[in-house]
Structure formats: structure tokens, C-alpha cells
């Protein structure tokens, strides 16, 4: 498909300075996970001060709004929260810097959360450019900034009843289209023991020692793989216990990160671990362990023939001047949650996952380009089918 003059005008109306200014404003507000009130208020005020309507804070740290007329048929959504500053110097300065030291050909905006807030700013400015040029006449686009992975997305869908024809989930894809992603299931294994003074502890009473059998046994689980996706993985990510010197602990808790492929569920991967525990118990009846699912994100695979995939591909091709790559992403995405609710979705955004870290940044040119794509896409897809 080719863009009409009006659809291209929406992208051309994106103001570079407006994109950069909003991204800088957002970076200067920490919005740390589990303490998102500051960034929620900034986004809510930004939407309320514009032509957005039905603006609301929903649930635990989510913001929602609608731009245009009629029921929204397109959703732009991105995470609202950021990790703590950590070791990053001047994390909230939001400076525009020469991109050369970062391996970029043009300027970048540096700061904690830049990879997410670059997409957030591009989505808002892009949608507003579509509205400004008449691209949202008799049509509307919804915007949701969410937290806590799928939990936040579920809260928005439940509160609004929103079921648009398509959705773009903001992810660091480098303006490629994310069409597949592994899911994540976080598990906790609990190994019970018999507390004993450390000076006389021996045998199988110390649950920490039981890990010497459990960890190799977990590696025996046969994990699926696909040629077009990163492999499934099972990774121990944390160990904790309730031991108080000088005694060994009552129990040890092992946190596991399981990366899942389409077709796998949190229930199925928990059952795999449970089978391992059963085998260990049969070998030694004194072995006492359980496993539970803490949280999860669904794996994701887009329908290549869906309107959201084909139209984003066509719009991005016109604006980028070349066909965008279609990616399998190594990280989780809310696109899987949306698809489970019947909403066709893909992932897209200007940042790169490699640009997170203590020098987190987003390239200005890529962010402005993404805003232009969001603007023209809204002019194309926000109409009811």
C-alpha cells in the first residue's frame, strides 16, 4: 500500500523539537518501578492539557487516554516505569549528546529510562500530529502507559473494556517490527530441611546442601527450541534462606527464570520442575521440595497476515525508505497478553535493548522517525473496520 497525501502529512507534521523536549521531560522524572506516581502524574497532566479525553490513572501505576472521535480502534501502549539509577552518573539530566561515543551517527538523549521514554514520547507526539492534520477525524487512537508487565495491561483492559482492532507495544526494537517473543515464567522452588547447629550438621538435614542435587537435576529438563526464535531457557536467578547463626536454615528458596516459547504455559513449565522434584523424592524420600509460579508473561507470535503487521510494515517502509526487519525478540512483551485478549499486536520502538545500562540512551533521529511512523499509522488504522 502507498500512503495517501493526508496519511503522509500526519507523519510530516511531527515536530522534532517537540519529540526531544517531551522525551527529556519524561527522563527527568524517575518513575521507578513500584514508585511510579511521579511519572504517572506528568503523563496524565500532559494528556489532560492536550486534546486527549477519558484520561485516567488506572489501577496500580497505569495511565490511559483517548485522542480523536469515536471508539478507539488502535492502541499505543508502552511501559511507564524505569529501573533505579544504579551506577549511572547523572541519570536524570536528560542531556542531548553527540552520539559518536555511543556508536551512533547522530545525537542521542541520555538518561535512565531513555529506551522506554523515547518510545513513550514518540507515541504521544505522533498521535497528536495525526490529530493536528485531521488524520483522526471520525476515528480515535488510545494510549496506555502501564507498569508491572502483564498485570498493568490486564488492569487497563479490564477497566476500559478496550478491544481495538490492533495494538503497537512499545519495545526496544530499533524501528524493526517485533513479531515473536519468548515469554517468561518466574518460579520459586522451596527446599525444606531440619535446622541443626552448624558444628554438627551433616547428612541431608541442611536444605542448602540439597541444592547440590536439585540444580543438576533441573538441567536435565529438555527445553524446546525453534530456528526462528532464541531458545527456551531455565536460569537460576536467586537463592534465599531463613537461617539464623549458628543453625542451618529451615528452608531454602530458589528463584528460577524460565524463558518460554509459543505453545508453552506457566502451568506446563511448573509441571516440568515438579516432575524433577518427584524424581528426587523417589530417589530419597527425605528430600522435601515444592515449586510455585510467582508471575509470568505469555510468549508471543504475531499473525504475519494480520492488518496490524502488514500495515505497520507498509507505513514503516515508506517512512524509513526500506522494508523494516521482522524480529524475534529475546525479551518479554505485553503483546502476548493483548493477543490472548483477542487484540492483534506487534512490538515497535526506536531504542535498542543493548543501549540500556549505565549509559542508557536513545537516538534522536530514530525517535523522531518512530513518531512519524506512529502518526501516519494512526491516520491509517484508527478508523473502525
C-alpha positions, 0 to 999 in steps of 0.5 A, a space after each residue: 500500500 502507498 500512503 495517501 497525501 493526508 496519511 503522509 502529512 500526519 507523519 510530516 507534521 511531527 515536530 522534532 523539537 517537540 519529540 526531544 523536549 517531551 522525551 527529556 521531560 519524561 527522563 527527568 522524572 524517575 518513575 521507578 518501578 513500584 514508585 511510579 506516581 511521579 511519572 504517572 502524574 506528568 503523563 496524565 497532566 500532559 494528556 489532560 492539557 492536550 486534546 486527549 479525553 477519558 484520561 485516567 490513572 488506572 489501577 496500580 501505576 497505569 495511565 490511559 487516554 483517548 485522542 480523536 472521535 469515536 471508539 478507539 480502534 488502535 492502541 499505543 501502549 508502552 511501559 511507564 516505569 524505569 529501573 533505579 539509577 544504579 551506577 549511572 552518573 547523572 541519570 536524570 539530566 536528560 542531556 542531548 549528546 553527540 552520539 559518536 561515543 555511543 556508536 551512533 551517527 547522530 545525537 542521542 538523549 541520555 538518561 535512565 529510562 531513555 529506551 522506554 521514554 523515547 518510545 513513550 514520547 514518540 507515541 504521544 507526539 505522533 498521535 497528536 500530529 495525526 490529530 493536528 492534520 485531521 488524520 483522526 477525524 471520525 476515528 480515535 487512537 488510545 494510549 496506555 502507559 502501564 507498569 508491572 508487565 502483564 498485570 498493568 495491561 490486564 488492569 487497563 483492559 479490564 477497566 476500559 473494556 478496550 478491544 481495538 482492532 490492533 495494538 503497537 507495544 512499545 519495545 526496544 526494537 530499533 524501528 524493526 517490527 517485533 513479531 515473536 517473543 519468548 515469554 517468561 515464567 518466574 518460579 520459586 522452588 522451596 527446599 525444606 530441611 531440619 535446622 541443626 547447629 552448624 558444628 554438627 550438621 551433616 547428612 541431608 538435614 541442611 536444605 542448602 546442601 540439597 541444592 547440590 542435587 536439585 540444580 543438576 537435576 533441573 538441567 536435565 529438563 529438555 527445553 524446546 527450541 525453534 530456528 526462528 526464535 532464541 531458545 527456551 531457557 531455565 536460569 537460576 536467578 536467586 537463592 534465599 534462606 531463613 537461617 539464623 547463626 549458628 543453625 542451618 536454615 529451615 528452608 531454602 528458596 530458589 528463584 528460577 527464570 524460565 524463558 518460554 516459547 509459543 505453545 508453552 504455559 506457566 502451568 506446563 513449565 511448573 509441571 516440568 520442575 515438579 516432575 524433577 522434584 518427584 524424581 528426587 523424592 523417589 530417589 530419597 524420600 527425605 528430600 522435601 521440595 515444592 515449586 510455585 509460579 510467582 508471575 509470568 508473561 505469555 510468549 508471543 507470535 504475531 499473525 504475519 497476515 494480520 492488518 496490524 503487521 502488514 500495515 505497520 510494515 507498509 507505513 514503516 517502509 515508506 517512512 524509513 525508505 526500506 522494508 523494516 526487519 521482522 524480529 524475534 525478540 529475546 525479551 518479554 512483551 505485553 503483546 502476548 497478553 493483548 493477543 490472548 485478549 483477542 487484540 492483534 499486536 506487534 512490538 515497535 520502538 526506536 531504542 535498542 535493548 543493548 543501549 540500556 545500562 549505565 549509559 542508557 540512551 536513545 537516538 534522536 533521529 530514530 525517535 523522531 522517525 518512530 513518531 512519524 511512523 506512529 502518526 501516519 499509522 494512526 491516520 491509517 488504522 484508527 478508523 473502525 473496520 
